[in-house]
Amino acid sequence: MLGITLALRAGAAPACAAPPTGGTAHTGKATFYDSHGGGNCSYPSAPTDRRYVALGPTGYAAGAACGGQLDVTGPRGTVRVLVTDQCPECEPGHLDLSAEAFARIADPVQGVVPVSYRAVVDPPLAGPLTFRIKEGASRWWFAVLVGDHGNPLRSVEVRQGGSWRPAVRQDYNYWLLESGAGAGPYAIRVTDVRGHRATATGIELAPGRVQRSDVRMYGGTSARPSVARRSPSPSPSARPGGAASARRGPSASPSAGRATSSTAPVPPPVGATVVAEAPLAAVPVAGCTG
């Protein structure tokens, strides 16, 4: 029992935890809340269109769902939302939408409504991949947040010398190399759950700054706005019925002293290249359905 309790407090994913993928239809219910930050996925702020969703531990899957998109259908219609957050108290099938997204599919007075939803496969991209090195990073400790990737990510690798080193995804959505990756600049290879792979080069060791590459995860453009580039001051999240939720916001980094400060202005695009490789197969999760 002690081991189970410690695992849950450490943010371990529940059994069969997996993000919604593959376009499979699901049914459940939706509620709504409000957040002025980027949620447990550590984005600098909420999407500019404010259409986002928090998933329960099973769907959030220790950060594996971050950056994916869902089409959610309710009594009034359908809305597309970005996964930015975790809802610890939500059971499987319970979506906690932003107030703006909920209002697109139902009357907010209802508070809770039945919905159907599915993951968006290869959604149109807001732009090229972005990279944000975490505050406190150095040549001896490396963590990077990847943005604008469309589908949920399968892996992130950093080239050090002549070899690729796999980074480890944290439940707050940064990809970590505990022993660091050197002084940079870095080549970072990103692979998503659909098998798309792209490599960006020239990523600098510039903690707290969003660096936009000129590499897209896959083809296509979108009018959907990307995640805003500045971190607002944290504030409690208003809940239906007037209650406030303190659950939102990035989980604390396990590395002491690595604070989350505001970002610096976005620099010009960094140099980047695409690795020409055969598409990789989408990877199903054993024992789970997408």
Residue frames relative to the residue before (quaternion, step in Angstrom):
aa qw qx qy qz dx dy dz
M 1.0000 0.0000 0.0000 0.0000 0.00 0.00 0.00
L 0.6330 0.5321 -0.3326 0.4534 3.57 1.00 -0.84
G 0.6569 0.5171 -0.3123 0.4512 3.59 0.95 -0.86
I 0.6438 0.5099 -0.3236 0.4699 3.57 1.00 -0.79
T 0.6525 0.5216 -0.3165 0.4494 3.58 0.92 -0.88
L 0.6637 0.4974 -0.3076 0.4664 3.58 0.91 -0.90
A 0.6412 0.5274 -0.3320 0.4478 3.60 0.96 -0.80
L 0.6659 0.4962 -0.3111 0.4622 3.58 0.94 -0.84
R 0.6655 0.4945 -0.3119 0.4641 3.58 0.96 -0.81
A 0.6675 0.4954 -0.3025 0.4664 3.58 1.12 -0.57
G 0.5518 -0.6465 0.3805 0.3643 3.58 1.28 0.00
A 0.2978 0.7641 -0.5240 0.2300 3.60 1.15 0.46
A 0.5018 -0.6549 0.4743 0.3070 3.56 -1.05 0.80
P 0.4946 -0.6489 0.4774 0.3262 3.62 -1.03 0.69
A 0.6825 -0.4703 0.3470 0.4390 3.57 -1.27 0.32
C 0.8389 0.1359 -0.1436 0.5072 3.55 -1.04 0.88
A 0.3121 0.7501 -0.5245 0.2546 3.59 1.13 0.52
A 0.1982 0.7606 -0.5949 0.1681 3.56 -0.88 0.98
P 0.4709 -0.6673 0.4830 0.3158 3.59 -0.97 0.73
P 0.5694 -0.5540 0.4540 0.4035 3.61 -1.17 0.39
T 0.1200 0.7830 -0.6007 0.1082 3.61 -0.76 1.02
G 0.7602 0.4601 -0.2594 0.3782 3.54 -1.33 0.07
G 0.5328 -0.6699 0.4002 0.3275 3.60 1.19 0.05
T 0.3890 0.7249 -0.4857 0.2955 3.63 1.23 0.20
A 0.4101 -0.7172 0.5080 0.2437 3.59 -0.94 0.91
H 0.0805 -0.7737 0.6280 0.0206 3.55 -1.08 0.86
T 0.2137 -0.7431 0.6105 0.1714 3.55 -1.26 0.34
G 0.1674 0.7807 -0.5870 0.1339 3.54 -1.15 0.59
K 0.5034 -0.6110 0.4944 0.3589 3.54 -1.07 -0.76
A 0.2213 -0.7672 0.5881 0.1284 3.53 -1.28 0.41
T 0.0847 -0.7235 0.6819 0.0660 3.49 -1.25 0.72
F 0.2812 -0.7686 0.5337 0.2130 3.61 -1.17 -0.23
Y 0.0559 -0.7587 0.6487 0.0210 3.52 -1.34 0.46
D 0.3437 -0.7250 0.5552 0.2191 3.56 -1.29 0.02
S 0.0081 0.7889 -0.6135 0.0352 3.57 -0.98 0.88
H 0.2487 -0.7666 0.5739 0.1451 3.56 -1.01 0.82
G 0.6518 0.4711 -0.3190 0.5014 3.56 1.29 0.08
G 0.6401 -0.5523 0.3901 0.3648 3.54 -1.32 -0.20
G 0.5425 -0.6680 0.3863 0.3321 3.58 1.24 0.27
N 0.7650 -0.3665 0.2749 0.4527 3.53 -1.35 -0.17
C 0.6083 0.5622 -0.3594 0.4299 3.60 1.17 -0.37
S 0.4588 -0.7524 0.3877 0.2704 3.61 1.34 0.14
Y 0.3419 0.7281 -0.5325 0.2634 3.61 1.12 0.38
P 0.6234 -0.5866 0.3514 0.3791 3.62 -0.98 0.73
S 0.7791 -0.1091 0.0615 0.6143 3.59 1.13 -0.60
A 0.6729 -0.4560 0.3709 0.4491 3.56 -1.29 0.01
P 0.6283 -0.5106 0.3985 0.4310 3.63 -1.18 0.39
T 0.5754 -0.6234 0.4014 0.3451 3.56 -1.03 0.70
D 0.6701 0.4554 -0.3158 0.4938 3.62 1.13 -0.45
R 0.3497 -0.7899 0.4410 0.2435 3.57 1.40 -0.05
R 0.4892 0.5999 -0.4746 0.4190 3.57 0.99 0.82
Y 0.2530 0.7673 -0.5342 0.2489 3.53 -0.11 1.32
V 0.2076 -0.7781 0.5838 0.1028 3.57 -1.30 0.24
A 0.2381 -0.7124 0.6399 0.1621 3.53 -1.27 0.62
L 0.2109 -0.7811 0.5798 0.0955 3.57 -0.97 0.94
G 0.5645 -0.5794 0.4666 0.3577 3.55 -1.24 0.47
P 0.7438 -0.4385 0.2617 0.4313 3.59 -1.24 0.30
T 0.6428 0.5284 -0.3407 0.4377 3.61 0.98 -0.75
G 0.7301 0.4174 -0.2414 0.4842 3.60 0.85 -0.93
Y 0.6343 0.5309 -0.3306 0.4544 3.57 1.08 -0.73
A 0.0955 -0.8725 0.4753 0.0599 3.54 1.25 -0.64
A 0.6704 -0.5393 0.2946 0.4159 3.57 0.78 1.11
G 0.7732 -0.3602 0.1676 0.4943 3.57 1.01 0.86
A 0.5000 0.6874 -0.4244 0.3120 3.62 1.19 -0.26
A 0.6618 0.5175 -0.3093 0.4456 3.62 1.16 -0.51
C 0.4788 0.7188 -0.4243 0.2722 3.60 1.19 -0.47
G 0.8156 0.2601 -0.2083 0.4731 3.55 -0.99 0.91
G 0.5504 0.5784 -0.4103 0.4406 3.59 1.23 -0.10
Q 0.3020 -0.7517 0.5585 0.1786 3.56 -1.27 0.27
L 0.1769 -0.7714 0.6054 0.0844 3.55 -1.18 0.72
D 0.2608 -0.6844 0.6494 0.2045 3.55 -1.26 0.57
V 0.0842 -0.8117 0.5777 -0.0167 3.56 -0.58 1.22
T 0.1204 -0.8063 0.5785 0.0267 3.57 -0.79 1.08
G 0.0141 -0.7954 0.6050 -0.0345 3.55 -0.86 1.07
P 0.8103 -0.2938 0.1842 0.4724 3.60 -1.24 -0.28
R 0.7647 0.3907 -0.2050 0.4697 3.61 1.03 -0.72
G 0.7705 -0.2753 0.2121 0.5344 3.59 1.14 -0.29
T 0.5717 -0.5957 0.4642 0.3206 3.53 -1.34 -0.39
V 0.0609 -0.7757 0.6275 0.0272 3.55 -1.11 0.75
R 0.3125 -0.7231 0.5840 0.1960 3.57 -1.13 0.68
V 0.0480 -0.8198 0.5700 -0.0290 3.58 -0.77 1.07
L 0.3948 -0.6935 0.5610 0.2203 3.52 -1.29 0.59
V 0.3894 -0.6997 0.5436 0.2516 3.60 -0.94 0.85
T 0.0522 0.8255 -0.5549 0.0888 3.57 -0.53 1.22
D 0.8164 0.2498 -0.0474 0.5186 3.58 1.16 -0.42
Q 0.3488 -0.6965 0.5847 0.2264 3.52 -1.41 0.23
C 0.1889 -0.7429 0.6333 0.1060 3.54 -1.16 0.76
P 0.2929 -0.8197 0.4562 0.1849 3.62 0.08 1.23
E 0.7294 0.4387 -0.2488 0.4622 3.59 1.04 -0.71
C 0.5555 0.6316 -0.3865 0.3782 3.62 1.26 -0.12
E 0.3378 -0.7287 0.5621 0.1973 3.56 -0.85 0.99
P 0.6959 -0.4438 0.3226 0.4633 3.65 -1.21 0.23
G 0.7816 0.3032 -0.2514 0.4837 3.56 -0.93 0.96
H 0.6205 0.5104 -0.3457 0.4847 3.59 1.26 -0.15
L 0.1034 -0.7888 0.6056 0.0184 3.58 -0.62 1.20
D 0.1700 -0.7545 0.6254 0.1034 3.58 -0.93 0.91
L 0.1492 -0.8341 0.5302 0.0301 3.54 -0.12 1.35
S 0.5603 -0.5196 0.4953 0.4133 3.53 -1.31 0.19
A 0.6355 -0.5371 0.3861 0.3983 3.57 -1.19 0.52
E 0.6486 0.5277 -0.3191 0.4461 3.58 1.02 -0.81
A 0.6664 0.4895 -0.3054 0.4723 3.59 0.97 -0.82
F 0.6370 0.5349 -0.3305 0.4460 3.59 0.95 -0.86
A 0.6601 0.5259 -0.3104 0.4375 3.59 0.95 -0.87
R 0.6095 0.5519 -0.3545 0.4451 3.60 1.22 -0.38
I 0.7815 0.3420 -0.1715 0.4929 3.60 1.11 -0.57
A 0.8106 0.0756 -0.0173 0.5805 3.61 1.21 -0.30
D 0.5706 -0.5469 0.4780 0.3831 3.54 -1.34 0.24
P 0.4675 -0.7064 0.4494 0.2838 3.63 -0.63 1.06
V 0.5491 0.6183 -0.3990 0.3962 3.60 1.15 -0.51
Q 0.6112 0.5779 -0.3493 0.4128 3.60 1.12 -0.62
G 0.3045 -0.8056 0.4648 0.2055 3.58 1.10 -0.63
V 0.7844 -0.0082 0.0475 0.6184 3.57 0.86 -1.02
V 0.0417 0.8051 -0.5891 0.0549 3.59 -0.82 0.98
P 0.5034 -0.6127 0.4988 0.3497 3.59 -1.18 0.47
V 0.0330 -0.8011 0.5976 -0.0090 3.58 -1.04 0.77
S 0.2015 -0.6813 0.6676 0.2223 3.48 -1.44 0.08
Y 0.0055 -0.8110 0.5845 -0.0257 3.56 -1.09 0.62
R 0.0395 -0.7774 0.6272 0.0276 3.52 -1.29 0.44
A 0.5379 -0.6006 0.4790 0.3472 3.54 -1.19 0.55
V 0.3868 -0.6883 0.5622 0.2463 3.56 -1.12 0.70
V 0.2586 -0.7727 0.5642 0.1332 3.57 -0.71 1.09
D 0.8398 -0.0518 -0.0209 0.5400 3.59 -0.77 1.10
P 0.0406 0.8192 -0.5705 0.0414 3.62 0.62 1.02
P 0.6024 -0.5338 0.4269 0.4122 3.60 -1.16 0.48
L 0.3947 -0.7503 0.4910 0.2004 3.54 -0.96 0.91
A 0.4914 -0.6564 0.4910 0.2942 3.56 -1.12 0.71
G 0.7672 -0.2172 0.1742 0.5778 3.58 1.17 -0.53
P 0.7389 -0.3682 0.2899 0.4842 3.57 -1.23 -0.31
L 0.6802 -0.4716 0.3748 0.4177 3.54 -1.33 0.24
T 0.1582 -0.7578 0.6224 0.1154 3.56 -1.16 0.66
F 0.1610 -0.7737 0.6092 0.0662 3.55 -1.23 0.59
R 0.0303 -0.7833 0.6209 -0.0058 3.54 -0.99 0.91
I 0.2630 -0.7571 0.5817 0.1387 3.56 -0.55 1.18
K 0.4840 -0.7100 0.4314 0.2746 3.58 -0.81 1.00
E 0.5863 -0.5473 0.4674 0.3719 3.54 -1.21 0.60
G 0.7655 0.3332 -0.2643 0.4828 3.55 -0.98 0.86
A 0.4968 0.6560 -0.4339 0.3667 3.59 1.24 -0.14
S 0.0090 -0.7710 0.6366 -0.0149 3.52 -1.23 0.60
R 0.7085 -0.4109 0.3119 0.4815 3.58 -1.21 -0.15
W 0.7112 0.4502 -0.2486 0.4792 3.61 1.23 -0.41
W 0.7703 0.1648 -0.1142 0.6053 3.62 1.28 -0.14
F 0.0259 -0.8387 0.5394 -0.0703 3.57 -0.50 1.21
A 0.1328 0.7584 -0.6324 0.0854 3.56 -0.99 0.90
V 0.0452 -0.8164 0.5751 -0.0249 3.58 -0.86 0.98
L 0.2497 -0.7246 0.6284 0.1331 3.53 -1.18 0.81
V 0.1809 -0.7877 0.5833 0.0814 3.59 -0.78 1.04
G 0.0759 -0.8190 0.5684 0.0186 3.59 -0.89 0.91
D 0.8133 0.2881 -0.2233 0.4535 3.53 -1.40 0.29
H 0.3794 0.7457 -0.4681 0.2845 3.59 0.95 0.90
G 0.5064 -0.6949 0.4068 0.3085 3.62 1.20 -0.05
N 0.7975 0.1120 -0.0313 0.5920 3.59 0.18 -1.27
P 0.6116 -0.5047 0.4236 0.4379 3.61 -1.20 0.25
L 0.4655 -0.7035 0.4726 0.2551 3.56 -1.12 0.67
R 0.3376 -0.7177 0.5749 0.2013 3.52 -1.22 0.68
S 0.8133 -0.0992 0.1061 0.5634 3.59 0.88 -0.88
V 0.1274 -0.7302 0.6644 0.0957 3.51 -1.39 0.45
E 0.0465 -0.8010 0.5966 -0.0158 3.58 -0.85 1.02
V 0.2032 -0.7629 0.6050 0.1036 3.54 -1.15 0.71
R 0.3414 -0.7469 0.5324 0.2053 3.56 -0.86 0.96
Q 0.0132 0.7701 -0.6357 0.0514 3.50 -0.83 1.08
G 0.7840 0.0305 -0.0855 0.6141 3.56 -0.42 1.23
G 0.7623 -0.3478 0.2511 0.4847 3.59 -0.78 -0.94
S 0.6984 0.4600 -0.2709 0.4768 3.61 1.21 0.09
W 0.4342 -0.6735 0.5361 0.2654 3.54 -1.30 0.50
R 0.1648 -0.7820 0.5957 0.0807 3.56 -0.92 0.94
P 0.3633 -0.7433 0.5136 0.2275 3.62 -0.71 1.02
A 0.2988 -0.7261 0.5922 0.1808 3.55 -0.94 0.93
V 0.3880 -0.7178 0.5370 0.2142 3.56 -1.21 0.57
R 0.3874 -0.7305 0.5118 0.2331 3.57 -0.73 1.08
Q 0.2506 -0.7445 0.6034 0.1372 3.56 -1.02 0.92
D 0.6058 -0.5891 0.3735 0.3827 3.61 -1.12 0.48
Y 0.6474 0.4624 -0.3304 0.5078 3.60 1.28 -0.11
N 0.6055 -0.6622 0.2939 0.3293 3.57 1.30 0.60
Y 0.5160 0.5595 -0.4668 0.4502 3.61 1.17 0.37
W 0.3277 -0.7109 0.5900 0.1978 3.57 -1.23 0.60
L 0.1750 -0.8603 0.4788 -0.0062 3.52 -0.49 1.31
L 0.0601 -0.7050 0.7038 0.0631 3.49 -1.27 0.76
E 0.3558 -0.7878 0.4624 0.1976 3.57 -0.20 1.29
S 0.7452 0.3979 -0.2235 0.4862 3.58 1.00 -0.79
G 0.5882 -0.6123 0.3578 0.3888 3.58 1.25 0.21
A 0.3096 -0.7463 0.5642 0.1696 3.53 -1.37 0.17
G 0.6572 -0.4959 0.3181 0.4700 3.58 1.18 0.44
A 0.7125 -0.4962 0.3246 0.3753 3.54 -1.35 -0.04
G 0.4559 -0.6741 0.4675 0.3452 3.62 1.20 -0.27
P 0.5084 -0.0306 -0.8306 -0.2253 1.49 -2.50 -0.04
Y 0.4170 -0.7452 0.4912 0.1716 3.52 -1.25 0.66
A 0.2593 -0.6567 0.6698 0.2298 3.48 -1.42 0.34
I 0.0708 -0.8048 0.5891 -0.0109 3.58 -0.77 1.07
R 0.1618 -0.7906 0.5883 0.0521 3.55 -0.76 1.13
V 0.1209 -0.8103 0.5734 -0.0062 3.54 -0.74 1.18
T 0.0433 -0.7879 0.6142 -0.0070 3.58 -0.93 0.96
D 0.2278 -0.7911 0.5510 0.1365 3.61 -0.86 0.90
V 0.7096 -0.4855 0.3116 0.4046 3.56 -1.31 0.17
R 0.6532 0.4939 -0.3141 0.4802 3.60 1.25 -0.28
G 0.6017 -0.5990 0.3508 0.3951 3.58 1.25 0.03
H 0.4570 0.6471 -0.4771 0.3805 3.62 1.21 0.15
R 0.0241 -0.8003 0.5989 -0.0181 3.54 -1.01 0.85
A 0.0504 0.7831 -0.6174 0.0548 3.57 -0.99 0.88
T 0.2124 -0.7713 0.5899 0.1098 3.54 -1.19 0.64
A 0.1338 -0.7695 0.6213 0.0625 3.56 -0.90 1.00
T 0.1579 -0.7808 0.5989 0.0822 3.57 -1.04 0.79
G 0.7403 0.4260 -0.2919 0.4304 3.55 -1.29 0.27
I 0.3856 0.7032 -0.5085 0.3136 3.60 1.15 0.44
E 0.2794 -0.8123 0.4974 0.1213 3.57 -0.56 1.18
L 0.4955 -0.5947 0.5323 0.3426 3.55 -1.30 0.37
A 0.2765 0.7439 -0.5369 0.2861 3.54 0.20 1.38
P 0.1895 -0.8377 0.4999 0.1110 3.60 0.36 1.22
G 0.8269 0.2555 -0.2003 0.4591 3.53 -1.06 0.87
R 0.6639 0.4863 -0.3079 0.4775 3.59 1.23 -0.07
V 0.3583 -0.7141 0.5583 0.2235 3.57 -0.94 0.90
Q 0.1091 -0.7902 0.6024 0.0277 3.56 -0.73 1.11
R 0.1958 -0.7890 0.5751 0.0918 3.58 -0.63 1.15
S 0.2908 -0.7519 0.5691 0.1618 3.57 -0.78 1.06
D 0.4181 -0.6544 0.5221 0.3527 3.59 -1.23 -0.28
V 0.5171 0.6205 -0.4103 0.4235 3.58 1.22 0.57
R 0.2068 -0.7546 0.6118 0.1162 3.55 -0.91 0.98
M 0.5674 -0.6027 0.4388 0.3497 3.55 -1.11 0.67
Y 0.7516 -0.1304 0.0955 0.6395 3.57 1.15 -0.72
G 0.7103 -0.4990 0.2945 0.3996 3.59 -1.26 0.23
G 0.5951 0.5913 -0.4282 0.3360 3.54 -1.32 0.25
T 0.2008 -0.7525 0.6156 0.1203 3.53 -1.28 0.46
S 0.1343 -0.7942 0.5893 0.0625 3.55 -1.24 0.31
A 0.4113 -0.6790 0.5472 0.2654 3.52 -1.23 0.58
R 0.4583 0.6826 -0.4552 0.3418 3.60 1.28 -0.13
P 0.4131 -0.7213 0.4870 0.2683 3.62 -0.70 0.98
S 0.4502 -0.6726 0.5169 0.2788 3.53 -1.15 0.65
V 0.6836 -0.4536 0.3624 0.4421 3.54 -1.33 0.13
A 0.5033 -0.6681 0.4563 0.3036 3.57 -0.88 0.93
R 0.5181 -0.7249 0.3985 0.2174 3.52 -1.13 0.72
R 0.7265 0.4083 -0.2701 0.4823 3.62 1.13 -0.08
S 0.4079 -0.7105 0.5235 0.2339 3.54 -1.13 0.69
P 0.2725 -0.7606 0.5622 0.1763 3.60 -0.66 1.05
S 0.6204 -0.5023 0.4153 0.4363 3.55 -1.27 0.14
P 0.5101 -0.6593 0.4429 0.3301 3.59 -0.93 0.81
S 0.0003 0.7819 -0.6233 0.0081 3.54 -1.15 0.67
P 0.5825 -0.5824 0.4096 0.3921 3.61 -1.09 0.52
S 0.4310 -0.7050 0.5109 0.2369 3.56 -1.16 0.67
A 0.3801 -0.7325 0.5176 0.2261 3.56 -0.67 1.08
R 0.1985 -0.7850 0.5810 0.0829 3.55 -0.91 0.95
P 0.6280 -0.5106 0.4000 0.4301 3.60 -1.17 0.40
G 0.7827 0.3066 -0.2340 0.4885 3.54 -1.01 0.79
G 0.6218 -0.5979 0.3216 0.3905 3.57 1.25 0.26
A 0.5343 0.6184 -0.4262 0.3878 3.61 1.18 -0.10
A 0.3138 -0.7402 0.5609 0.1973 3.55 -1.16 0.57
S 0.2557 -0.7635 0.5767 0.1382 3.54 -1.11 0.73
A 0.2241 -0.7829 0.5690 0.1145 3.56 -0.91 0.95
R 0.4639 0.7318 -0.4213 0.2678 3.55 1.27 0.07
R 0.6333 0.6026 -0.3343 0.3521 3.56 1.11 -0.65
G 0.6176 0.5417 -0.4257 0.3793 3.54 -1.30 0.37
P 0.6484 -0.5577 0.3516 0.3807 3.56 -1.14 0.65
S 0.4982 -0.6128 0.5182 0.3282 3.53 -1.14 0.63
A 0.5800 -0.5984 0.4169 0.3629 3.56 -1.10 0.58
S 0.4806 -0.6464 0.5088 0.3037 3.54 -1.06 0.75
P 0.4905 -0.6701 0.4598 0.3144 3.58 -1.00 0.73
S 0.6311 0.5278 -0.3426 0.4536 3.60 1.20 -0.22
A 0.4211 -0.7433 0.4623 0.2375 3.54 -0.51 1.19
G 0.8176 0.2988 -0.2097 0.4453 3.52 -1.14 0.72
R 0.5843 0.5673 -0.3902 0.4295 3.59 1.22 0.03
A 0.1028 -0.8351 0.5396 0.0277 3.53 0.12 1.31
T 0.3821 -0.6888 0.5569 0.2635 3.54 -1.29 0.31
S 0.0401 -0.8127 0.5808 -0.0223 3.57 -0.14 1.27
S 0.6627 -0.4959 0.3635 0.4275 3.57 -1.28 0.09
T 0.5373 -0.6433 0.4510 0.3066 3.52 -1.24 0.52
A 0.4546 -0.6386 0.5438 0.2997 3.52 -1.33 0.39
P 0.6885 -0.4620 0.3264 0.4538 3.63 -1.19 0.22
V 0.5448 -0.6306 0.4487 0.3229 3.54 -1.13 0.71
P 0.3387 -0.7592 0.5164 0.2053 3.59 -0.74 1.00
P 0.6632 -0.4513 0.3711 0.4676 3.60 -1.25 0.03
P 0.6727 -0.4970 0.3392 0.4306 3.62 -1.21 0.40
V 0.3800 -0.7026 0.5520 0.2393 3.53 -1.11 0.76
G 0.6099 -0.5417 0.4171 0.4008 3.55 -1.23 0.33
A 0.0637 0.8100 -0.5782 0.0738 3.57 -0.95 0.77
T 0.1401 -0.7727 0.6140 0.0791 3.50 -1.26 0.48
V 0.3324 -0.7064 0.5813 0.2293 3.54 -1.26 0.39
V 0.3417 -0.7215 0.5648 0.2092 3.53 -0.92 0.93
A 0.3128 -0.7497 0.5531 0.1852 3.58 -0.71 1.03
E 0.1888 0.7735 -0.5745 0.1897 3.54 -0.34 1.28
A 0.5614 -0.5608 0.4688 0.3881 3.55 -1.20 0.41
P 0.5536 -0.6108 0.4280 0.3705 3.62 -0.96 0.77
L 0.3856 -0.7079 0.5453 0.2300 3.53 -1.07 0.81
A 0.5570 -0.6043 0.4480 0.3519 3.55 -1.17 0.50
A 0.5111 -0.5981 0.5109 0.3463 3.55 -1.16 0.61
V 0.3089 -0.7808 0.5226 0.1477 3.56 -0.96 0.88
P 0.2703 -0.7581 0.5675 0.1740 3.63 -0.55 1.09
V 0.4146 -0.6802 0.5391 0.2734 3.56 -1.22 0.45
A 0.4706 -0.7040 0.4537 0.2776 3.55 -0.62 1.11
G 0.8422 0.1783 -0.1461 0.4874 3.54 -0.88 0.99
C 0.7001 0.3983 -0.2588 0.5332 3.59 1.27 -0.04
T 0.2755 -0.7253 0.5988 0.1987 3.54 -1.25 0.40
G 0.4775 -0.7169 0.4353 0.2616 3.57 -1.03 0.80
